[in-house]
């Protein structure tokens, strides 16, 4: 899953076995992303996101919920 993080919205693309299963904009808030992540609860997730200033809040939210890899 790749996330292009902006202040007001995030563009997310999710791949399963090299096939795009989701590509679209979400509100720039963790709750919206969490709803999408929950669709993939039976999958091994790897998330990459833009390492700009807007990504720090996303990382903190992933860390709080135990979703961030160290």
PQR file of N, CA, C, O and H, with PARSE charges and radii, in Angstrom:
ATOM      1  N   UNK A   1       0.847  -1.156   0.000 -0.4000 1.5000
ATOM      2  CA  UNK A   1       0.000   0.000   0.000 -0.0000 2.0000
ATOM      3  C   UNK A   1       0.900   1.228   0.000  0.5500 1.7000
ATOM      4  O   UNK A   1       1.797   1.352   0.834 -0.5500 1.4000
ATOM      5  N   UNK A   2       0.657   2.120  -0.927 -0.4000 1.5000
ATOM      6  CA  UNK A   2       1.392   3.367  -0.997 -0.0000 2.0000
ATOM      7  C   UNK A   2       0.465   4.532  -0.698  0.5500 1.7000
ATOM      8  O   UNK A   2      -0.684   4.557  -1.140 -0.5500 1.4000
ATOM      9  H   UNK A   2      -0.072   2.019  -1.604  0.4000 1.0000
ATOM     10  N   UNK A   3       0.975   5.496   0.055 -0.4000 1.5000
ATOM     11  CA  UNK A   3       0.147   6.637   0.459 -0.0000 2.0000
ATOM     12  C   UNK A   3       0.887   7.925   0.147  0.5500 1.7000
ATOM     13  O   UNK A   3       1.998   8.144   0.628 -0.5500 1.4000
ATOM     14  H   UNK A   3       1.909   5.475   0.414  0.4000 1.0000
ATOM     15  N   UNK A   4       0.273   8.765  -0.652 -0.4000 1.5000
ATOM     16  CA  UNK A   4       0.787  10.106  -0.923 -0.0000 2.0000
ATOM     17  C   UNK A   4       0.073  11.029   0.057  0.5500 1.7000
ATOM     18  O   UNK A   4      -1.113  11.321  -0.103 -0.5500 1.4000
ATOM     19  H   UNK A   4      -0.630   8.586  -1.043  0.4000 1.0000
ATOM     20  N   UNK A   5       0.800  11.483   1.065 -0.4000 1.5000
ATOM     21  CA  UNK A   5       0.208  12.200   2.196 -0.0000 2.0000
ATOM     22  C   UNK A   5       0.230  13.708   1.958  0.5500 1.7000
ATOM     23  O   UNK A   5       1.284  14.294   1.715 -0.5500 1.4000
ATOM     24  H   UNK A   5       1.762  11.245   1.195  0.4000 1.0000
ATOM     25  N   UNK A   6      -0.941  14.322   2.032 -0.4000 1.5000
ATOM     26  CA  UNK A   6      -1.090  15.770   1.966 -0.0000 2.0000
ATOM     27  C   UNK A   6      -1.887  16.218   3.192  0.5500 1.7000
ATOM     28  O   UNK A   6      -2.450  15.390   3.908 -0.5500 1.4000
ATOM     29  H   UNK A   6      -1.798  13.845   2.230  0.4000 1.0000
ATOM     30  N   UNK A   7      -1.930  17.484   3.421 -0.4000 1.5000
ATOM     31  CA  UNK A   7      -2.594  18.009   4.616 -0.0000 2.0000
ATOM     32  C   UNK A   7      -4.080  17.647   4.665  0.5500 1.7000
ATOM     33  O   UNK A   7      -4.568  17.199   5.703 -0.5500 1.4000
ATOM     34  H   UNK A   7      -1.473  18.156   2.839  0.4000 1.0000
ATOM     35  N   UNK A   8      -4.794  17.831   3.573 -0.4000 1.5000
ATOM     36  CA  UNK A   8      -6.245  17.632   3.586 -0.0000 2.0000
ATOM     37  C   UNK A   8      -6.709  16.293   3.027  0.5500 1.7000
ATOM     38  O   UNK A   8      -7.819  15.853   3.327 -0.5500 1.4000
ATOM     39  H   UNK A   8      -4.398  18.194   2.730  0.4000 1.0000
ATOM     40  N   UNK A   9      -5.879  15.641   2.222 -0.4000 1.5000
ATOM     41  CA  UNK A   9      -6.281  14.359   1.650 -0.0000 2.0000
ATOM     42  C   UNK A   9      -5.055  13.489   1.411  0.5500 1.7000
ATOM     43  O   UNK A   9      -3.929  13.975   1.304 -0.5500 1.4000
ATOM     44  H   UNK A   9      -4.977  15.999   1.979  0.4000 1.0000
ATOM     45  N   UNK A  10      -5.309  12.207   1.333 -0.4000 1.5000
ATOM     46  CA  UNK A  10      -4.251  11.234   1.059 -0.0000 2.0000
ATOM     47  C   UNK A  10      -4.678  10.420  -0.147  0.5500 1.7000
ATOM     48  O   UNK A  10      -5.832  10.002  -0.237 -0.5500 1.4000
ATOM     49  H   UNK A  10      -6.223  11.813   1.420  0.4000 1.0000
ATOM     50  N   UNK A  11      -3.759  10.190  -1.075 -0.4000 1.5000
ATOM     51  CA  UNK A  11      -4.056   9.291  -2.188 -0.0000 2.0000
ATOM     52  C   UNK A  11      -3.430   7.951  -1.860  0.5500 1.7000
ATOM     53  O   UNK A  11      -2.235   7.861  -1.580 -0.5500 1.4000
ATOM     54  H   UNK A  11      -2.821  10.530  -1.002  0.4000 1.0000
ATOM     55  N   UNK A  12      -4.250   6.909  -1.897 -0.4000 1.5000
ATOM     56  CA  UNK A  12      -3.821   5.577  -1.497 -0.0000 2.0000
ATOM     57  C   UNK A  12      -3.972   4.617  -2.672  0.5500 1.7000
ATOM     58  O   UNK A  12      -4.986   4.624  -3.369 -0.5500 1.4000
ATOM     59  H   UNK A  12      -5.221   6.983  -2.125  0.4000 1.0000
ATOM     60  N   UNK A  13      -2.957   3.797  -2.879 -0.4000 1.5000
ATOM     61  CA  UNK A  13      -3.025   2.717  -3.850 -0.0000 2.0000
ATOM     62  C   UNK A  13      -2.641   1.427  -3.130  0.5500 1.7000
ATOM     63  O   UNK A  13      -1.592   1.347  -2.492 -0.5500 1.4000
ATOM     64  H   UNK A  13      -2.132   3.792  -2.313  0.4000 1.0000
ATOM     65  N   UNK A  14      -3.501   0.427  -3.242 -0.4000 1.5000
ATOM     66  CA  UNK A  14      -3.257  -0.868  -2.600 -0.0000 2.0000
ATOM     67  C   UNK A  14      -3.140  -1.942  -3.671  0.5500 1.7000
ATOM     68  O   UNK A  14      -3.940  -2.008  -4.604 -0.5500 1.4000
ATOM     69  H   UNK A  14      -4.354   0.492  -3.761  0.4000 1.0000
ATOM     70  N   UNK A  15      -2.133  -2.773  -3.514 -0.4000 1.5000
ATOM     71  CA  UNK A  15      -1.904  -3.900  -4.418 -0.0000 2.0000
ATOM     72  C   UNK A  15      -2.045  -5.205  -3.649  0.5500 1.7000
ATOM     73  O   UNK A  15      -1.614  -5.313  -2.501 -0.5500 1.4000
ATOM     74  H   UNK A  15      -1.483  -2.720  -2.756  0.4000 1.0000
ATOM     75  N   UNK A  16      -2.645  -6.180  -4.286 -0.4000 1.5000
ATOM     76  CA  UNK A  16      -2.673  -7.545  -3.765 -0.0000 2.0000
ATOM     77  C   UNK A  16      -2.187  -8.434  -4.900  0.5500 1.7000
ATOM     78  O   UNK A  16      -2.788  -8.482  -5.973 -0.5500 1.4000
ATOM     79  H   UNK A  16      -2.995  -6.093  -5.218  0.4000 1.0000
ATOM     80  N   UNK A  17      -1.095  -9.133  -4.646 -0.4000 1.5000
ATOM     81  CA  UNK A  17      -0.485  -9.997  -5.655 -0.0000 2.0000
ATOM     82  C   UNK A  17      -0.289  -9.244  -6.974  0.5500 1.7000
ATOM     83  O   UNK A  17      -0.648  -9.734  -8.045 -0.5500 1.4000
ATOM     84  H   UNK A  17      -0.606  -9.094  -3.774  0.4000 1.0000
ATOM     85  N   UNK A  18       0.285  -8.052  -6.874 -0.4000 1.5000
ATOM     86  CA  UNK A  18       0.622  -7.181  -8.008 -0.0000 2.0000
ATOM     87  C   UNK A  18      -0.588  -6.682  -8.798  0.5500 1.7000
ATOM     88  O   UNK A  18      -0.438  -6.245  -9.939 -0.5500 1.4000
ATOM     89  H   UNK A  18       0.576  -7.654  -6.004  0.4000 1.0000
ATOM     90  N   UNK A  19      -1.763  -6.741  -8.220 -0.4000 1.5000
ATOM     91  CA  UNK A  19      -2.967  -6.226  -8.861 -0.0000 2.0000
ATOM     92  C   UNK A  19      -3.531  -5.087  -8.021  0.5500 1.7000
ATOM     93  O   UNK A  19      -3.699  -5.232  -6.810 -0.5500 1.4000
ATOM     94  H   UNK A  19      -1.885  -7.096  -7.293  0.4000 1.0000
ATOM     95  N   UNK A  20      -3.824  -3.960  -8.654 -0.4000 1.5000
ATOM     96  CA  UNK A  20      -4.402  -2.821  -7.940 -0.0000 2.0000
ATOM     97  C   UNK A  20      -5.821  -3.182  -7.510  0.5500 1.7000
ATOM     98  O   UNK A  20      -6.675  -3.496  -8.340 -0.5500 1.4000
ATOM     99  H   UNK A  20      -3.688  -3.842  -9.638  0.4000 1.0000
ATOM    100  N   UNK A  21      -6.056  -3.132  -6.208 -0.4000 1.5000
ATOM    101  CA  UNK A  21      -7.381  -3.431  -5.670 -0.0000 2.0000
ATOM    102  C   UNK A  21      -8.061  -2.187  -5.109  0.5500 1.7000
ATOM    103  O   UNK A  21      -9.264  -2.193  -4.848 -0.5500 1.4000
ATOM    104  H   UNK A  21      -5.363  -2.877  -5.534  0.4000 1.0000
ATOM    105  N   UNK A  22      -7.293  -1.132  -4.927 -0.4000 1.5000
ATOM    106  CA  UNK A  22      -7.858   0.147  -4.505 -0.0000 2.0000
ATOM    107  C   UNK A  22      -6.915   1.252  -4.936  0.5500 1.7000
ATOM    108  O   UNK A  22      -5.702   1.147  -4.758 -0.5500 1.4000
ATOM    109  H   UNK A  22      -6.316  -1.127  -5.139  0.4000 1.0000
ATOM    110  N   UNK A  23      -7.465   2.294  -5.494 -0.4000 1.5000
ATOM    111  CA  UNK A  23      -6.705   3.496  -5.819 -0.0000 2.0000
ATOM    112  C   UNK A  23      -7.662   4.672  -5.733  0.5500 1.7000
ATOM    113  O   UNK A  23      -8.601   4.783  -6.521 -0.5500 1.4000
ATOM    114  H   UNK A  23      -8.451   2.379  -5.638  0.4000 1.0000
ATOM    115  N   UNK A  24      -7.415   5.544  -4.773 -0.4000 1.5000
ATOM    116  CA  UNK A  24      -8.313   6.671  -4.633 -0.0000 2.0000
ATOM    117  C   UNK A  24      -7.896   7.594  -3.508  0.5500 1.7000
ATOM    118  O   UNK A  24      -6.937   7.335  -2.780 -0.5500 1.4000
ATOM    119  H   UNK A  24      -6.652   5.454  -4.133  0.4000 1.0000
ATOM    120  N   UNK A  25      -8.641   8.676  -3.387 -0.4000 1.5000
ATOM    121  CA  UNK A  25      -8.367   9.683  -2.373 -0.0000 2.0000
ATOM    122  C   UNK A  25      -9.176   9.393  -1.118  0.5500 1.7000
ATOM    123  O   UNK A  25     -10.328   8.964  -1.177 -0.5500 1.4000
ATOM    124  H   UNK A  25      -9.420   8.886  -3.979  0.4000 1.0000
ATOM    125  N   UNK A  26      -8.538   9.640   0.015 -0.4000 1.5000
ATOM    126  CA  UNK A  26      -9.192   9.541   1.313 -0.0000 2.0000
ATOM    127  C   UNK A  26      -9.035  10.877   2.022  0.5500 1.7000
ATOM    128  O   UNK A  26      -8.099  11.622   1.733 -0.5500 1.4000
ATOM    129  H   UNK A  26      -7.602   9.989   0.063  0.4000 1.0000
ATOM    130  N   UNK A  27      -9.942  11.191   2.950 -0.4000 1.5000
ATOM    131  CA  UNK A  27      -9.712  12.375   3.777 -0.0000 2.0000
ATOM    132  C   UNK A  27      -8.369  12.214   4.499  0.5500 1.7000
ATOM    133  O   UNK A  27      -7.962  11.096   4.813 -0.5500 1.4000
ATOM    134  H   UNK A  27     -10.703  10.586   3.185  0.4000 1.0000
ATOM    135  N   UNK A  28      -7.696  13.310   4.755 -0.4000 1.5000
ATOM    136  CA  UNK A  28      -6.387  13.270   5.401 -0.0000 2.0000
ATOM    137  C   UNK A  28      -6.473  13.038   6.894  0.5500 1.7000
ATOM    138  O   UNK A  28      -6.002  13.852   7.689 -0.5500 1.4000
ATOM    139  H   UNK A  28      -8.027  14.219   4.500  0.4000 1.0000
ATOM    140  N   UNK A  29      -7.074  11.929   7.268 -0.4000 1.5000
ATOM    141  CA  UNK A  29      -7.215  11.586   8.686 -0.0000 2.0000
ATOM    142  C   UNK A  29      -7.048  10.078   8.840  0.5500 1.7000
ATOM    143  O   UNK A  29      -7.437   9.303   7.967 -0.5500 1.4000
ATOM    144  H   UNK A  29      -7.456  11.268   6.623  0.4000 1.0000
ATOM    145  N   UNK A  30      -6.466   9.683   9.955 -0.4000 1.5000
ATOM    146  CA  UNK A  30      -6.139   8.274  10.167 -0.0000 2.0000
ATOM    147  C   UNK A  30      -7.376   7.385  10.189  0.5500 1.7000
ATOM    148  O   UNK A  30      -7.313   6.249   9.721 -0.5500 1.4000
ATOM    149  H   UNK A  30      -6.149  10.313  10.664  0.4000 1.0000
ATOM    150  N   UNK A  31      -8.488   7.862  10.713 -0.4000 1.5000
ATOM    151  CA  UNK A  31      -9.705   7.033  10.795 -0.0000 2.0000
ATOM    152  C   UNK A  31     -10.129   6.534   9.417  0.5500 1.7000
ATOM    153  O   UNK A  31     -10.552   5.387   9.280 -0.5500 1.4000
ATOM    154  H   UNK A  31      -8.539   8.786  11.093  0.4000 1.0000
ATOM    155  N   UNK A  32     -10.022   7.375   8.404 -0.4000 1.5000
ATOM    156  CA  UNK A  32     -10.392   6.965   7.045 -0.0000 2.0000
ATOM    157  C   UNK A  32      -9.445   5.882   6.540  0.5500 1.7000
ATOM    158  O   UNK A  32      -9.880   4.910   5.921 -0.5500 1.4000
ATOM    159  H   UNK A  32      -9.678   8.308   8.515  0.4000 1.0000
ATOM    160  N   UNK A  33      -8.161   6.049   6.803 -0.4000 1.5000
ATOM    161  CA  UNK A  33      -7.194   5.036   6.396 -0.0000 2.0000
ATOM    162  C   UNK A  33      -7.421   3.747   7.175  0.5500 1.7000
ATOM    163  O   UNK A  33      -7.328   2.659   6.606 -0.5500 1.4000
ATOM    164  H   UNK A  33      -7.809   6.839   7.306  0.4000 1.0000
ATOM    165  N   UNK A  34      -7.714   3.851   8.460 -0.4000 1.5000
ATOM    166  CA  UNK A  34      -7.934   2.655   9.282 -0.0000 2.0000
ATOM    167  C   UNK A  34      -9.076   1.827   8.721  0.5500 1.7000
ATOM    168  O   UNK A  34      -8.997   0.599   8.712 -0.5500 1.4000
ATOM    169  H   UNK A  34      -7.790   4.734   8.922  0.4000 1.0000
ATOM    170  N   UNK A  35     -10.146   2.477   8.250 -0.4000 1.5000
ATOM    171  CA  UNK A  35     -11.268   1.757   7.633 -0.0000 2.0000
ATOM    172  C   UNK A  35     -10.796   0.970   6.418  0.5500 1.7000
ATOM    173  O   UNK A  35     -11.235  -0.160   6.202 -0.5500 1.4000
ATOM    174  H   UNK A  35     -10.211   3.475   8.258  0.4000 1.0000
ATOM    175  N   UNK A  36      -9.915   1.550   5.633 -0.4000 1.5000
ATOM    176  CA  UNK A  36      -9.379   0.847   4.467 -0.0000 2.0000
ATOM    177  C   UNK A  36      -8.457  -0.287   4.905  0.5500 1.7000
ATOM    178  O   UNK A  36      -8.541  -1.390   4.366 -0.5500 1.4000
ATOM    179  H   UNK A  36      -9.559   2.468   5.808  0.4000 1.0000
ATOM    180  N   UNK A  37      -7.588  -0.034   5.867 -0.4000 1.5000
ATOM    181  CA  UNK A  37      -6.678  -1.072   6.354 -0.0000 2.0000
ATOM    182  C   UNK A  37      -7.444  -2.271   6.900  0.5500 1.7000
ATOM    183  O   UNK A  37      -7.000  -3.410   6.754 -0.5500 1.4000
ATOM    184  H   UNK A  37      -7.520   0.863   6.305  0.4000 1.0000
ATOM    185  N   UNK A  38      -8.580  -2.023   7.522 -0.4000 1.5000
ATOM    186  CA  UNK A  38      -9.379  -3.112   8.087 -0.0000 2.0000
ATOM    187  C   UNK A  38      -9.872  -4.088   7.015  0.5500 1.7000
ATOM    188  O   UNK A  38     -10.133  -5.252   7.318 -0.5500 1.4000
ATOM    189  H   UNK A  38      -8.941  -1.098   7.640  0.4000 1.0000
ATOM    190  N   UNK A  39     -10.001  -3.631   5.773 -0.4000 1.5000
ATOM    191  CA  UNK A  39     -10.406  -4.518   4.675 -0.0000 2.0000
ATOM    192  C   UNK A  39      -9.351  -5.591   4.406  0.5500 1.7000
ATOM    193  O   UNK A  39      -9.646  -6.640   3.833 -0.5500 1.4000
ATOM    194  H   UNK A  39      -9.788  -2.685   5.527  0.4000 1.0000
ATOM    195  N   UNK A  40      -8.127  -5.312   4.827 -0.4000 1.5000
ATOM    196  CA  UNK A  40      -7.013  -6.206   4.533 -0.0000 2.0000
ATOM    197  C   UNK A  40      -6.510  -6.913   5.788  0.5500 1.7000
ATOM    198  O   UNK A  40      -5.331  -7.252   5.879 -0.5500 1.4000
ATOM    199  H   UNK A  40      -7.887  -4.460   5.292  0.4000 1.0000
ATOM    200  N   UNK A  41      -7.403  -7.138   6.759 -0.4000 1.5000
ATOM    201  CA  UNK A  41      -6.981  -7.709   8.036 -0.0000 2.0000
ATOM    202  C   UNK A  41      -6.392  -9.112   7.902  0.5500 1.7000
ATOM    203  O   UNK A  41      -5.620  -9.529   8.765 -0.5500 1.4000
ATOM    204  H   UNK A  41      -8.362  -6.863   6.685  0.4000 1.0000
ATOM    205  N   UNK A  42      -6.729  -9.841   6.860 -0.4000 1.5000
ATOM    206  CA  UNK A  42      -6.187 -11.189   6.669 -0.0000 2.0000
ATOM    207  C   UNK A  42      -4.921 -11.197   5.817  0.5500 1.7000
ATOM    208  O   UNK A  42      -4.416 -12.264   5.469 -0.5500 1.4000
ATOM    209  H   UNK A  42      -7.356  -9.502   6.159  0.4000 1.0000
ATOM    210  N   UNK A  43      -4.410 -10.028   5.485 -0.4000 1.5000
ATOM    211  CA  UNK A  43      -3.228  -9.912   4.625 -0.0000 2.0000
ATOM    212  C   UNK A  43      -2.029  -9.419   5.426  0.5500 1.7000
ATOM    213  O   UNK A  43      -2.172  -8.758   6.455 -0.5500 1.4000
ATOM    214  H   UNK A  43      -4.820  -9.161   5.768  0.4000 1.0000
ATOM    215  N   UNK A  44      -0.849  -9.758   4.928 -0.4000 1.5000
ATOM    216  CA  UNK A  44       0.368  -9.158   5.477 -0.0000 2.0000
ATOM    217  C   UNK A  44       0.505  -7.803   4.795  0.5500 1.7000
ATOM    218  O   UNK A  44       0.672  -7.732   3.577 -0.5500 1.4000
ATOM    219  H   UNK A  44      -0.733 -10.295   4.093  0.4000 1.0000
ATOM    220  N   UNK A  45       0.436  -6.741   5.569 -0.4000 1.5000
ATOM    221  CA  UNK A  45       0.461  -5.394   5.012 -0.0000 2.0000
ATOM    222  C   UNK A  45       1.863  -4.807   5.038  0.5500 1.7000
ATOM    223  O   UNK A  45       2.615  -4.982   5.997 -0.5500 1.4000
ATOM    224  H   UNK A  45       0.301  -6.799   6.558  0.4000 1.0000
ATOM    225  N   UNK A  46       2.190  -4.119   3.977 -0.4000 1.5000
ATOM    226  CA  UNK A  46       3.386  -3.286   3.919 -0.0000 2.0000
ATOM    227  C   UNK A  46       2.917  -1.933   3.424  0.5500 1.7000
ATOM    228  O   UNK A  46       2.316  -1.813   2.357 -0.5500 1.4000
ATOM    229  H   UNK A  46       1.579  -3.977   3.198  0.4000 1.0000
ATOM    230  N   UNK A  47       3.201  -0.926   4.217 -0.4000 1.5000
ATOM    231  CA  UNK A  47       2.739   0.420   3.903 -0.0000 2.0000
ATOM    232  C   UNK A  47       3.945   1.327   3.693  0.5500 1.7000
ATOM    233  O   UNK A  47       4.863   1.361   4.513 -0.5500 1.4000
ATOM    234  H   UNK A  47       3.689  -1.023   5.084  0.4000 1.0000
ATOM    235  N   UNK A  48       3.929   2.052   2.593 -0.4000 1.5000
ATOM    236  CA  UNK A  48       4.955   3.061   2.326 -0.0000 2.0000
ATOM    237  C   UNK A  48       4.239   4.384   2.131  0.5500 1.7000
ATOM    238  O   UNK A  48       3.184   4.450   1.500 -0.5500 1.4000
ATOM    239  H   UNK A  48       3.184   2.024   1.927  0.4000 1.0000
ATOM    240  N   UNK A  49       4.830   5.443   2.686 -0.4000 1.5000
ATOM    241  CA  UNK A  49       4.208   6.749   2.534 -0.0000 2.0000
ATOM    242  C   UNK A  49       5.290   7.787   2.346  0.5500 1.7000
ATOM    243  O   UNK A  49       6.459   7.573   2.667 -0.5500 1.4000
ATOM    244  H   UNK A  49       5.687   5.390   3.199  0.4000 1.0000
ATOM    245  N   UNK A  50       4.868   8.902   1.822 -0.4000 1.5000
ATOM    246  CA  UNK A  50       5.770  10.017   1.559 -0.0000 2.0000
ATOM    247  C   UNK A  50       6.378  10.500   2.878  0.5500 1.7000
ATOM    248  O   UNK A  50       5.665  10.739   3.853 -0.5500 1.4000
ATOM    249  H   UNK A  50       3.919   9.075   1.562  0.4000 1.0000
ATOM    250  N   UNK A  51       7.679  10.635   2.890 -0.4000 1.5000
ATOM    251  CA  UNK A  51       8.370  11.031   4.118 -0.0000 2.0000
ATOM    252  C   UNK A  51       8.518  12.543   4.207  0.5500 1.7000
ATOM    253  O   UNK A  51       9.606  13.052   4.475 -0.5500 1.4000
ATOM    254  H   UNK A  51       8.257  10.441   2.098  0.4000 1.0000
ATOM    255  N   UNK A  52       7.432  13.252   3.983 -0.4000 1.5000
ATOM    256  CA  UNK A  52       7.439  14.704   4.105 -0.0000 2.0000
ATOM    257  C   UNK A  52       6.857  15.124   5.445  0.5500 1.7000
ATOM    258  O   UNK A  52       6.560  14.269   6.279 -0.5500 1.4000
ATOM    259  H   UNK A  52       6.548  12.839   3.765  0.4000 1.0000
ATOM    260  N   UNK A  53       6.689  16.411   5.667 -0.4000 1.5000
ATOM    261  CA  UNK A  53       6.209  16.901   6.955 -0.0000 2.0000
ATOM    262  C   UNK A  53       4.806  16.419   7.318  0.5500 1.7000
ATOM    263  O   UNK A  53       4.481  16.335   8.502 -0.5500 1.4000
ATOM    264  H   UNK A  53       6.930  17.106   4.990  0.4000 1.0000
ATOM    265  N   UNK A  54       3.975  16.105   6.340 -0.4000 1.5000
ATOM    266  CA  UNK A  54       2.619  15.635   6.638 -0.0000 2.0000
ATOM    267  C   UNK A  54       2.604  14.164   7.046  0.5500 1.7000
ATOM    268  O   UNK A  54       1.597  13.688   7.569 -0.5500 1.4000
ATOM    269  H   UNK A  54       4.239  16.174   5.378  0.4000 1.0000
ATOM    270  N   UNK A  55       3.688  13.438   6.821 -0.4000 1.5000
ATOM    271  CA  UNK A  55       3.735  12.021   7.149 -0.0000 2.0000
ATOM    272  C   UNK A  55       3.994  11.716   8.606  0.5500 1.7000
ATOM    273  O   UNK A  55       3.765  10.589   9.044 -0.5500 1.4000
ATOM    274  H   UNK A  55       4.506  13.825   6.396  0.4000 1.0000
ATOM    275  N   UNK A  56       4.468  12.694   9.375 -0.4000 1.5000
ATOM    276  CA  UNK A  56       4.781  12.435  10.780 -0.0000 2.0000
ATOM    277  C   UNK A  56       3.538  12.050  11.574  0.5500 1.7000
ATOM    278  O   UNK A  56       3.590  11.126  12.385 -0.5500 1.4000
ATOM    279  H   UNK A  56       4.654  13.609   9.018  0.4000 1.0000
ATOM    280  N   UNK A  57       2.440  12.732  11.358 -0.4000 1.5000
ATOM    281  CA  UNK A  57       1.195  12.410  12.064 -0.0000 2.0000
ATOM    282  C   UNK A  57       0.693  11.020  11.710  0.5500 1.7000
ATOM    283  O   UNK A  57       0.186  10.299  12.570 -0.5500 1.4000
ATOM    284  H   UNK A  57       2.398  13.483  10.699  0.4000 1.0000
ATOM    285  N   UNK A  58       0.833  10.646  10.447 -0.4000 1.5000
ATOM    286  CA  UNK A  58       0.430   9.303  10.021 -0.0000 2.0000
ATOM    287  C   UNK A  58       1.286   8.258  10.716  0.5500 1.7000
ATOM    288  O   UNK A  58       0.764   7.266  11.226 -0.5500 1.4000
ATOM    289  H   UNK A  58       1.245  11.231   9.749  0.4000 1.0000
ATOM    290  N   UNK A  59       2.586   8.469  10.740 -0.4000 1.5000
ATOM    291  CA  UNK A  59       3.464   7.514  11.415 -0.0000 2.0000
ATOM    292  C   UNK A  59       3.089   7.386  12.891  0.5500 1.7000
ATOM    293  O   UNK A  59       3.014   6.277  13.420 -0.5500 1.4000
ATOM    294  H   UNK A  59       3.010   9.274  10.325  0.4000 1.0000
ATOM    295  N   UNK A  60       2.855   8.508  13.549 -0.4000 1.5000
ATOM    296  CA  UNK A  60       2.483   8.476  14.967 -0.0000 2.0000
ATOM    297  C   UNK A  60       1.199   7.672  15.186  0.5500 1.7000
ATOM    298  O   UNK A  60       1.103   6.908  16.146 -0.5500 1.4000
ATOM    299  H   UNK A  60       2.916   9.409  13.119  0.4000 1.0000
ATOM    300  N   UNK A  61       0.210   7.842  14.297 -0.4000 1.5000
ATOM    301  CA  UNK A  61      -1.045   7.096  14.418 -0.0000 2.0000
ATOM    302  C   UNK A  61      -0.819   5.611  14.186  0.5500 1.7000
ATOM    303  O   UNK A  61      -1.380   4.785  14.907 -0.5500 1.4000
ATOM    304  H   UNK A  61       0.288   8.463  13.517  0.4000 1.0000
ATOM    305  N   UNK A  62      -0.010   5.254  13.197 -0.4000 1.5000
ATOM    306  CA  UNK A  62       0.299   3.850  12.956 -0.0000 2.0000
ATOM    307  C   UNK A  62       1.034   3.246  14.153  0.5500 1.7000
ATOM    308  O   UNK A  62       0.780   2.103  14.534 -0.5500 1.4000
ATOM    309  H   UNK A  62       0.446   5.925  12.612  0.4000 1.0000
ATOM    310  N   UNK A  63       1.931   4.009  14.733 -0.4000 1.5000
ATOM    311  CA  UNK A  63       2.687   3.549  15.899 -0.0000 2.0000
ATOM    312  C   UNK A  63       1.767   3.331  17.103  0.5500 1.7000
ATOM    313  O   UNK A  63       1.903   2.334  17.812 -0.5500 1.4000
ATOM    314  H   UNK A  63       2.137   4.938  14.424  0.4000 1.0000
ATOM    315  N   UNK A  64       0.832   4.261  17.337 -0.4000 1.5000
ATOM    316  CA  UNK A  64      -0.100   4.152  18.471 -0.0000 2.0000
ATOM    317  C   UNK A  64      -0.976   2.896  18.369  0.5500 1.7000
ATOM    318  O   UNK A  64      -1.303   2.274  19.380 -0.5500 1.4000
ATOM    319  H   UNK A  64       0.722   5.071  16.761  0.4000 1.0000
ATOM    320  N   UNK A  65      -1.345   2.538  17.146 -0.4000 1.5000
ATOM    321  CA  UNK A  65      -2.240   1.393  16.957 -0.0000 2.0000
ATOM    322  C   UNK A  65      -1.488   0.090  16.723  0.5500 1.7000
ATOM    323  O   UNK A  65      -2.094  -0.956  16.490 -0.5500 1.4000
ATOM    324  H   UNK A  65      -1.079   3.043  16.326  0.4000 1.0000
ATOM    325  N   UNK A  66      -0.153   0.164  16.788 -0.4000 1.5000
ATOM    326  CA  UNK A  66       0.631  -1.035  16.602 -0.0000 2.0000
ATOM    327  C   UNK A  66       0.771  -1.472  15.165  0.5500 1.7000
ATOM    328  O   UNK A  66       1.141  -2.614  14.893 -0.5500 1.4000
ATOM    329  H   UNK A  66       0.339   1.014  16.976  0.4000 1.0000
ATOM    330  N   UNK A  67       0.480  -0.574  14.239 -0.4000 1.5000
ATOM    331  CA  UNK A  67       0.542  -0.907  12.815 -0.0000 2.0000
ATOM    332  C   UNK A  67       1.853  -0.528  12.169  0.5500 1.7000
ATOM    333  O   UNK A  67       2.103  -0.900  11.022 -0.5500 1.4000
ATOM    334  H   UNK A  67       0.180   0.354  14.459  0.4000 1.0000
ATOM    335  N   UNK A  68       2.701   0.205  12.877 -0.4000 1.5000
ATOM    336  CA  UNK A  68       3.972   0.653  12.301 -0.0000 2.0000
ATOM    337  C   UNK A  68       5.045  -0.393  12.525  0.5500 1.7000
ATOM    338  O   UNK A  68       5.162  -0.965  13.608 -0.5500 1.4000
ATOM    339  H   UNK A  68       2.498   0.507  13.808  0.4000 1.0000
ATOM    340  N   UNK A  69       5.820  -0.630  11.493 -0.4000 1.5000
ATOM    341  CA  UNK A  69       6.965  -1.545  11.609 -0.0000 2.0000
ATOM    342  C   UNK A  69       8.151  -0.763  12.120  0.5500 1.7000
ATOM    343  O   UNK A  69       8.306   0.419  11.810 -0.5500 1.4000
ATOM    344  H   UNK A  69       5.725  -0.166  10.612  0.4000 1.0000
ATOM    345  N   UNK A  70       8.969  -1.403  12.883 -0.4000 1.5000
ATOM    346  CA  UNK A  70      10.167  -0.710  13.378 -0.0000 2.0000
ATOM    347  C   UNK A  70      11.349  -0.978  12.472  0.5500 1.7000
ATOM    348  O   UNK A  70      12.446  -0.480  12.725 -0.5500 1.4000
ATOM    349  H   UNK A  70       8.844  -2.362  13.135  0.4000 1.0000
TER
END
